[in-house]
Amino acid sequence: MPNVEKISIALPPEMVSIVRAAVESGEYSSTSEVIREALRGWKLKRKVEQLELDELRRLVHEGIASGPGIDAELVFSRLRAKYSEMSPSE
């Protein structure tokens, strides 16, 4: 890695143990490699969250653009009436 900048981070003991165990097991060659991998995962998670938020916003706008809404109580009362007609009489 020709262009790297060193920084110092503070981690709780449990996280330090996890990082060191990953290196000692041979899964990673250094603690820096573990942290870089964790940051790649964090970056991907944030990207997915942003895409999901963008999709939710798109769906909200689509719903708004689809026309006026219907009062929820009216919808539920119609559904209750419809399904009460369908239930077997006692």
CORTAPE-V701780 format. One record per pair of residues at least 12 apart in sequence whose C-alpha atoms are under 6 Angstrom apart, sorted by the first residue. I is the first residue (numbers start at 0). J is the second residue. D is the distance in Angstrom with one decimal. If there is no record, write none. Layout:
{{I;J;D} {I;J;D}}
//
This chain:
none
//
